[in-house]
Amino acid sequence: MKKILMAMVVAVVSMGAMAQTEDYPVKKHSVMTNGFWENWFISAGAGAQVKVAALGETAMFETLTPDFTVSLGKWFTPGLGLRLQTHFPTFKDNADVKNSVFALYGQTMFNLTNMFCGYKQDRLYNAIPYIGFGRLWGDVLGWTPWTVGYLSTFRLSNSWTIDLDLFLKQYNAIHNYQGRNWQAGATVGFAWHIGGRGFDASPDMAAVAAMHSAQLAGLNDALSAEQAENTNLKEQLAKKPKEVIVEKVVKEVLAAPQSVFFSFNSAKIASKKEILNLESLANMAKNNGAKLKITGYADSATGVPAYNQQLSERRAQAVAKELVKMGVPEENIVIEAKGGVDDIKPASYNRRVIIEAL
């Protein structure tokens, strides 16, 4: 009997330890959305641009001219980002007059390396094409219907990259010239990544549920063996009430916490297999009159505290609702909401509910 109880204790400790580590299986091409203040960057560069074509009565841009850029952007996913970029080029018109210009562009960036090769925070090189539009101010004035480019980033550290930016721009209606002017250029500079950097990998909920099922099956096997030994003890200890022996074993088994995980900003149980695990737990609880404590959590890395408190309560209520459907008396369920926490890494594992016997 002591050996069986010891095995059960080891199983319980193992389940609790796994919930506090990063050993859960994750999906290669799926990540959790980052918070608003995460994955911002500021960059600056210097280079030159030159006219490559002009369609119209007069060609305004004739020579190679310097260009300086400053950018502010954010990556919303590993493959998609937005950037505001300023240029400070100088142009010479057909009268050889130098014109100073300020240009502002809005651009959408696509990190093809992360999109096709899987996200990797410490990757040394990233290939990032982009497309956007903008406007010119200063000595010349006009719209840039579109600009396309190719950004190559080379990692120096967790916060710094070297950026090589190749671009092609179209200018329209500058100084009342209705022709289309095409400019190509390049800049080299540095980017500083501010705020939290990187993305949390999404847990493979099907694999996580399978792990929990295996753990629960092991506890059920231990319970069966313990109950068999209790049967023998009943015959030898007829004076001891049956309920005392069975209740002791059941409470020890139910001490193992059960985890249920949720997707980002969701109070819906992520996997049907998780519900099957709850069914086994519900059967043990209702057959033995055990009370269950359901504690809901949210991820403090995203959302404000008030919303996370509400979200953690809705998650706990969702699990309680499933247990009631399975026959656990509502009065035997205690619900607690912890709000946003940062107990486990990666942050996505904090989007959970823990069920334990009281």
N, C-alpha and C positions, 0 to 999 in steps of 0.2 A: 504493500500500500504506500509506503514512504517513497519508493522508487517512482511509482506512478504520479504521486503528487509532485515530486521533484521535477519530473518531465513536464507536467502541466505548468509549473512555475516558470521553467525555462521557455516554454512556448509563449507564455504571457509576456515575459521580459523581451523576447525577440520581437513580438509584434509592436510593443511600445518603442523599442529601439529603432525599428525600421521607419516608424512615423517621424523620427527626429533626424533622419539622414537624407542624403540626396540619391539614394540607391534605387529609387523608383524608376522604371523604364520610361523613356521619353520618346517623342516623335521627332524624327530628323528634320522634317520640313514644316514643322508647326511650332509657333511660339505664342506666348501670351502678350496681349497688347500692353505697351508700356504706359507709364503715367505721363501726365502733361509736361512735367519739368524734366523728363528723362530724354536722353539722346539728342540734345541740341548741340550745335557746333557753330563756331565763328571762324571765318577764314579770310586771308588777305593774300593777294598775289600781284605780280608785275610781269609784263610781257609786251607784245606788240600785235598790231593788226594791219592788214593790207587789203586793198581793193582786189577782188577777183573777177568782178563783172559789173557792168552798168548798163541798164536798158532805159533809154530816155534821151532827151535832147542834149543834156549836158551831164558829163561825168564829174561829180563833185570831188571824189576821193582819188588821189593820184599816187600817193607815196606811202611808204611804210611809216607808221606813227606809233608812239608808245601808248600803253594802256595799263591802268591800275584798277584792281578790283577789291571789293570788300563784300563778304557774304554772311548771311545769317540763315540757318536752316535747321530742320528737325527731321529725324527718321521716325516715321509712325509705325513702320514694320521693317524687318530686315531688308525688304526689297523695294519699299516705297518711301520717298521723302519729298519734302518741299523746301525750296530755297528762294530767298530774296537776294538778288545780286546787284550791286552797283558797279558801274564802269566809269572811268574818268579818262576817256580817250581825247586826242586832239586830231582835228582834220584840217586838210588844206583844200580849199575849193579851186575852181578853175582859174581864179585870179591869183592863185598862190597865197591866199589869205588864210592865216592860221585861225582855226575855230576851236574853242574849248567847250567841252560838252560834259554834262552829267546824264547818265543813263541808268534806269532802274528796270530790272527784269524779274518777273515771277516765273519760276521753273519747277517742273515736276521731274524728279530723279528716279531712276530704276537701277537698283543694284543687281545686275545680272549674275554676279558671282554668288551672292546669297540665294537668289531665286532658283538657280539651276544646280548649285553644288551643296546646298544646305547651309544654314546659318552657322557661322563660327566667329566668335567675338574677336579672337586673336589672329585672324587671317592677315597675312602680310600685305596682300594686294587685293584691291577691289576694282572691278570694271563697272562704270556707272554712266551710261548714256542719259541725256536729259533733253527736254523740249520745253519751250516757254515763249513769252512775248513781253514787250516792254515799251518804254517811251523815252524820248530824248528831251533834255532841257538845256538851255545855255545859248551860245552864239548861233546854234542851229536848233531847229525844233521839228520833231516828227515822230511818227509811230514806227515801232519795229513790229510788224505783223507776227513774226516768229523768229525764234533762234533755236538752233540745235547744237548739241555739243557732246563731248566725250570726256568724262572726268576719270582720271586714274589716281587712286589714293595708295600711298605706301606707308605702312604703319611704322612709327618711330617708338611709340610707347602707348600706354593705355589711354592717354589724353591727347597725343599729338600725331598728326600725319603730314606727309608731304603730298601736295596736290598738283597734278599736271592737268590743265584744263585746255582742251582744244575746242574751238567754237566756230560757227558759221552764222552770220546775221543778215537779215534783209532789212533795208531802210526804205521808207516810202515818204514822198512829199516833203522833202527837206528844203527849206528856203523857197517854197513854192515850185520846186522842181518835181514834176510828176513821175519821173523815172524811178525804176527800182534799182537800188544799189546793193551789191552783195559784198560783204566783208568777211574775211577769214582771219583768225588770230589764235594766239596761245598765251597762257600765263602760267607761271610757276609760283607756288606759295606754300603757306603752312595753314593747317586747320587745328583749332583747339576745341576738343569735345568737352562740353560743360554739363553739369548735372549728372544724374545717374546714367551710366552707359551700359548698353547691352540689353538683351531680351532673355526672359525666362523661357526655357523649353516647356512645351505643353506635355503634361503627363499622359502616357498611354493608358487611358482609363480601363480599357479592356484587359490589359496586362495587370494593372493594379488590382482590378476586381478578381482576376484569377489568382493572384497572390493571396488575397484575403480569403478566397474560397478554400485554398489549400491549407491556410492556417486554421480556419474554422473546422475543416475536416479533421485535422490533427487533434484539435481540442475535443471534437465529438468522439473520436476513437478513444481518447483518454477517459472521457466520461463513461463510455460503455464499459471499459475495463474496470473503472472504479465502481460502477454499479454492480458489476458481476461479483467483485470482492465484497461489496456491501451485502449482497444476498447471502454469502457464506457467513458474514459476521452476524446477520440477523438470526440465523439458525443457532449460532453459538451464544448470542447475547439476547435471548428472548425477552429479558426484562427491560431492555432499552427500547424506547419508542422508535418505530420505523422512520418517522418524520425527521428525527434528530440527525440520523446518519445521512439520509438523502439530501436534506437541506444544506448540510455542511459541504458536501461535494459540489452541489449545483452552484452555490455562492462562489466557491473557489473558481469554477469554470467561467461563470459570468463575470468575474473580475477582469477578464481580458477585454480591453476596449476595442470597439469596432469603429473604423473610420469610413466616412462617406465623403467623396470629393465632388466639387462643383466647378462648372466652367466660369469664366470671367463674367462678373456682373449678373450671375444667374442664381436662382433659388430652386432650379429644377435638378433633380438627381441625374448625374451625368451618364450613368450606365444601368441597363436593366439587370446586369449581373450584380450590381450593388444592392438592388432590391431583393434579389434572391438570397443574398447574404443576410439581409434584414429579416427575411422570412424565417431562417433558421434561428436567429437570435430571438425573434418574437415567440416562436414555439417554446423555446426553453424558458423564456420569461413568464409566459402565461400559464404554462404547466406547473410552475413552481411558485407563482405569486410574487415574483421578484419585481422590485421597482427599478426603473431605468432612468438614468440622468442623461439628457440630451443637451450637449453644449455646442452652440453654433459659433463659427468664426468667419472673418473676412480678411482680406489682404490689405494691410495698412499702407502698402506701397501705392495703392490706387484708391481714389475716392476720398471724400472728406469723412471725419470721424462720425458725424451724425448719420450719414448715409450708410456707412459700414456697420454701425450699430443696428440699424433697421434691416440691412441685408443679412447679417448673421442671425437675427431673430427669425427672419423668413426661412432661412435654410434649416434652422432647428425645427420650425413648425412643419416644414415639408417632410422631414424625417419622422416626426411625431405622427403626422397624418397617415403615413404608410404603416407605422406600427399599430395604430388603432385599427386600420383596415384589416390587419392580420390577427386581431383578437386581443391585443394587449389593452387592458382597461385604461381609460384616459387618466383615472386618478392615480395610476401607478407610474405615470410619466412626469418627470420633472424637467422643465425647459429652462435653459440659461443661455443668454447671448453675450458673448465677449467682445463683439465689435471687431475692429481692425487690429490685427496682431502681426508680429514679425518673428514668430517663434521658430520657423523652419525655413531652410533654404533648399531649393529656390522658392521665391515668394508665392508661386502658384499653389504650393501645397498648404498654404494657410487658408485657402478657400475650402473649408471642410466642416464637417460635423463629427463630433466624437460621442459615442454611445457607451456608457458603462453602467454596471450594476451598483446600486447603493447598498 
